[in-house]
Every structure is written in structure tokens, then in C-alpha cells.
Amino acid sequence: MVEVYGIGGLIVLVLSIWAIISIIGSSATTGAKILWVLFVLLLPVIGFICWLIFGPKEARSAI
């Protein structure tokens, strides 16, 4: 059972790092970026989900 928790923790860590990198590279204001990063660091799973739903949407260019 410990292996399952270890894999789950690794997945949460990777997703949190990805969210923080996305937050830093977003077009949000500096204050908003700081708040989002703190939210993701303090509540990793909830913060990541909220960032996906409520975070600034980047304009994706069509290829």
C-alpha cells in the first residue's frame, strides 16, 4: 500500500510543478501569480484543479 501512496505523491508533485510553471508563464498580473502559486503550494490537489478551471486562459493559436 505504501507504493500506491508514493506514486500518488509523485503524481501530485509533478502536477503541482507543472501548474507553478504554467502560472509563472501566464499573462496574469504579478499579484495574481503569487496568490495562485501560494494556493497550489498550500493545497496542491485543490489548487491544481482550481488553476485548471479558473486560471487565466491562454489564447491557443491554430496551426
Backbone as a printed PyTorch tensor [residue, N CA C, xyz], in Angstrom:
tensor([[[  0.8130,  -1.1900,   0.0000],
         [  0.0000,   0.0000,   0.0000],
         [  0.8610,   1.2600,   0.0000]],

        [[  2.0450,   1.1590,   0.5570],
         [  2.9430,   2.3080,   0.6020],
         [  3.3350,   2.7420,  -0.8070]],

        [[  3.4880,   1.7770,  -1.7230],
         [  3.8660,   2.1030,  -3.0930],
         [  2.7940,   2.9400,  -3.7640]],

        [[  1.5270,   2.6650,  -3.4740],
         [  0.4270,   3.4220,  -4.0720],
         [  0.4820,   4.8680,  -3.6050]],

        [[  0.7100,   5.0800,  -2.3090],
         [  0.8130,   6.4370,  -1.7960],
         [  2.0280,   7.1470,  -2.3800]],

        [[  3.1090,   6.4390,  -2.5740],
         [  4.3140,   7.0300,  -3.1480],
         [  4.0960,   7.4690,  -4.5760]],

        [[  3.4210,   6.6470,  -5.3650],
         [  3.1260,   7.0020,  -6.7600],
         [  2.1490,   8.1690,  -6.7980]],

        [[  1.1400,   8.1370,  -5.9220],
         [  0.1860,   9.2390,  -5.8620],
         [  0.8560,  10.5480,  -5.4880]],

        [[  1.7630,  10.4930,  -4.5330],
         [  2.5000,  11.6840,  -4.1350],
         [  3.3780,  12.2180,  -5.2510]],

        [[  3.9910,  11.3190,  -5.9970],
         [  4.8210,  11.7230,  -7.1280],
         [  3.9730,  12.3960,  -8.2030]],

        [[  2.7940,  11.8530,  -8.4610],
         [  1.8960,  12.4470,  -9.4580],
         [  1.4690,  13.8420,  -9.0100]],

        [[  1.1120,  13.9930,  -7.7440],
         [  0.7150,  15.3080,  -7.2190],
         [  1.8810,  16.2870,  -7.3250]],

        [[  3.0950,  15.8370,  -7.0190],
         [  4.2750,  16.6960,  -7.1180],
         [  4.4900,  17.1680,  -8.5510]],

        [[  4.4190,  16.2530,  -9.5070],
         [  4.6250,  16.6020, -10.9190],
         [  3.5550,  17.5790, -11.3930]],

        [[  2.2880,  17.3190, -11.0330],
         [  1.2060,  18.2110, -11.4450],
         [  1.3430,  19.5920, -10.7970]],

        [[  1.7940,  19.6330,  -9.5600],
         [  1.9930,  20.9190,  -8.8890],
         [  3.1170,  21.7100,  -9.5450]],

        [[  4.1960,  21.0490,  -9.8900],
         [  5.3070,  21.7260, -10.5750],
         [  4.8520,  22.2460, -11.9300]],

        [[  4.0760,  21.4260, -12.6640],
         [  3.5610,  21.8610, -13.9570],
         [  2.6480,  23.0780, -13.7920]],

        [[  1.7970,  23.0700, -12.7720],
         [  0.8880,  24.1970, -12.5310],
         [  1.6760,  25.4590, -12.2010]],

        [[  2.7080,  25.3420, -11.3720],
         [  3.5010,  26.5190, -10.9950],
         [  4.2320,  27.0880, -12.2060]],

        [[  4.7650,  26.2290, -13.0460],
         [  5.4270,  26.7010, -14.2700],
         [  4.4160,  27.3940, -15.1840]],

        [[  3.2150,  26.8360, -15.2910],
         [  2.1710,  27.4520, -16.1090],
         [  1.7400,  28.7910, -15.5310]],

        [[  1.6490,  28.8680, -14.2210],
         [  1.2570,  30.1170, -13.5650],
         [  2.3020,  31.1930, -13.8360]],

        [[  3.5630,  30.8620, -13.6800],
         [  4.6330,  31.8390, -13.8810],
         [  4.6620,  32.3170, -15.3290]],

        [[  4.3790,  31.4400, -16.2620],
         [  4.3960,  31.8100, -17.6760],
         [  3.0990,  32.4060, -18.1860]],

        [[  2.1160,  32.5570, -17.3200],
         [  0.8100,  33.0750, -17.7600],
         [  0.8400,  34.5930, -17.9050]],

        [[ -0.2620,  35.1170, -18.4220],
         [ -0.3620,  36.5600, -18.6250],
         [ -0.9990,  37.2640, -17.4350]],

        [[ -1.1540,  36.5790, -16.3270],
         [ -1.7640,  37.1690, -15.1270],
         [ -0.8370,  38.2190, -14.5240]],

        [[ -1.4000,  39.0630, -13.6900],
         [ -0.5880,  40.0760, -13.0160],
         [  0.3200,  39.3950, -11.9920]],

        [[  1.3250,  40.1200, -11.5560],
         [  2.2780,  39.5580, -10.6040],
         [  1.5960,  39.1590,  -9.2990]],

        [[  0.7020,  39.9930,  -8.8100],
         [ -0.0140,  39.6770,  -7.5790],
         [ -0.8540,  38.4190,  -7.7180]],

        [[ -1.5320,  38.2780,  -8.8460],
         [ -2.3450,  37.0870,  -9.0810],
         [ -1.4700,  35.8450,  -9.1790]],

        [[ -0.3140,  35.9780,  -9.8080],
         [  0.6020,  34.8410,  -9.9080],
         [  1.0610,  34.3830,  -8.5280]],

        [[  1.3950,  35.3390,  -7.6730],
         [  1.8500,  34.9980,  -6.3230],
         [  0.7440,  34.2700,  -5.5590]],

        [[ -0.4760,  34.7870,  -5.6500],
         [ -1.5920,  34.1360,  -4.9610],
         [ -1.8490,  32.7350,  -5.4910]],

        [[ -1.8020,  32.5580,  -6.8100],
         [ -2.0210,  31.2270,  -7.3880],
         [ -0.9230,  30.2560,  -6.9580]],

        [[  0.3320,  30.6980,  -6.9750],
         [  1.4350,  29.8210,  -6.5740],
         [  1.2840,  29.4220,  -5.1060]],

        [[  0.9410,  30.3670,  -4.2470],
         [  0.7300,  30.0370,  -2.8410],
         [ -0.4220,  29.0500,  -2.6750]],

        [[ -1.4880,  29.2500,  -3.4300],
         [ -2.6410,  28.3580,  -3.3640],
         [ -2.2480,  26.9420,  -3.7790]],

        [[ -1.4790,  26.8170,  -4.8460],
         [ -1.0390,  25.4920,  -5.3170],
         [ -0.0620,  24.8650,  -4.3230]],

        [[  0.7870,  25.6580,  -3.7030],
         [  1.7440,  25.1050,  -2.7340],
         [  1.0680,  24.6680,  -1.4410]],

        [[  0.0740,  25.4360,  -0.9780],
         [ -0.5720,  25.1140,   0.2900],
         [ -1.6200,  23.9990,   0.1490]],

        [[ -2.3330,  23.9740,  -0.9540],
         [ -3.3540,  22.9540,  -1.2100],
         [ -3.1060,  22.3780,  -2.6010]],

        [[ -2.1690,  21.4560,  -2.7330],
         [ -1.7240,  21.0260,  -4.0560],
         [ -2.8350,  20.4910,  -4.9670]],

        [[ -3.6360,  19.5790,  -4.4910],
         [ -4.6470,  18.9700,  -5.3640],
         [ -5.7500,  19.9740,  -5.6880]],

        [[ -6.2890,  20.6200,  -4.6610],
         [ -7.3700,  21.5910,  -4.8730],
         [ -6.8450,  22.7910,  -5.6630]],

        [[ -5.6560,  23.2430,  -5.3480],
         [ -5.0630,  24.3710,  -6.0630],
         [ -4.8560,  24.0720,  -7.5330]],

        [[ -4.3970,  22.8620,  -7.8400],
         [ -4.1820,  22.4730,  -9.2320],
         [ -5.5020,  22.4290,  -9.9880]],

        [[ -6.5210,  21.8450,  -9.3860],
         [ -7.8270,  21.7540, -10.0420],
         [ -8.4180,  23.1460, -10.2450]],

        [[ -8.3170,  24.0030,  -9.2380],
         [ -8.8260,  25.3700,  -9.3680],
         [ -8.0700,  26.1400, -10.4440]],

        [[ -6.7550,  25.9200, -10.5470],
         [ -5.9700,  26.5920, -11.5850],
         [ -6.4500,  26.1520, -12.9650]],

        [[ -6.7360,  24.8670, -13.1340],
         [ -7.2220,  24.3950, -14.4220],
         [ -8.5750,  24.9980, -14.7750]],

        [[ -9.4350,  25.1590, -13.7790],
         [-10.7810,  25.6500, -14.0390],
         [-10.8320,  27.1770, -14.1080]],

        [[-10.2240,  27.8570, -13.1390],
         [-10.3840,  29.2960, -13.0010],
         [ -9.1690,  30.1140, -13.4200]],

        [[ -8.0690,  29.4730, -13.7200],
         [ -6.8600,  30.2110, -14.0790],
         [ -7.0230,  30.9290, -15.3990]],

        [[ -6.1490,  31.9060, -15.6740],
         [ -6.2470,  32.6530, -16.9300],
         [ -6.0940,  31.7160, -18.1260]],

        [[ -6.9590,  31.8970, -19.0750],
         [ -6.9190,  31.0730, -20.2810],
         [ -6.0150,  31.7440, -21.3130]],

        [[ -5.0720,  30.9970, -21.7950],
         [ -4.1700,  31.4910, -22.8290],
         [ -4.8230,  31.2940, -24.1970]],

        [[ -4.6220,  32.2360, -25.0780],
         [ -5.1290,  32.0900, -26.4340],
         [ -4.2560,  31.0710, -27.1630]],

        [[ -4.8750,  30.0150, -27.6010],
         [ -4.1390,  28.9720, -28.3080],
         [ -4.2230,  29.2220, -29.8030]],

        [[ -3.0870,  29.2730, -30.4500],
         [ -3.0780,  29.5380, -31.8910],
         [ -3.2980,  28.2390, -32.6510]],

        [[ -4.0890,  28.3280, -33.6850],
         [ -4.3420,  27.1590, -34.5240],
         [ -3.1980,  26.9840, -35.5170]],

        [[ -2.7860,  25.7660, -35.7070],
         [ -1.6620,  25.5090, -36.6300],
         [ -2.2060,  25.1850, -37.9900]]])
